[in-house]
Amino acid sequence: MKLDATTFRQLRRLAPVLDDVLNAREVEYPHQAVNLAALAALCSQLFLTYEHRKPVGIEQARVDVKNRLPVECSPLSAEKHRLQYK
């Protein structure tokens, strides 16, 4: 799926925030948190668009990822972890 120019610019603008967070392993400044929310919304929008265009490919990717996840990284353990530290 080719990205339109506006979406591409948005991703380029938000990429440094993600890079900072990944390198520091924390959100240090309020603007990072706000920009992460914007990045998440944009990624969600891109995913839904792609899923609409290629539903079979997305479903196969989900199966592939699920089959490769170690037990400690399964969605169930992630949910358990989330609830434990809520």
Residue pairs with C-beta under 8 A, 6 or more apart in sequence:
1 46
1 49
1 50
1 53
1 54
3 11
3 46
7 42
7 46
10 38
10 42
11 39
11 42
14 35
14 38
14 39
14 42
17 31
17 32
17 35
17 36
17 39
18 36
18 39
20 28
20 32
21 27
21 32
21 36
27 33
27 36
50 58
51 58
66 74
66 75
71 77
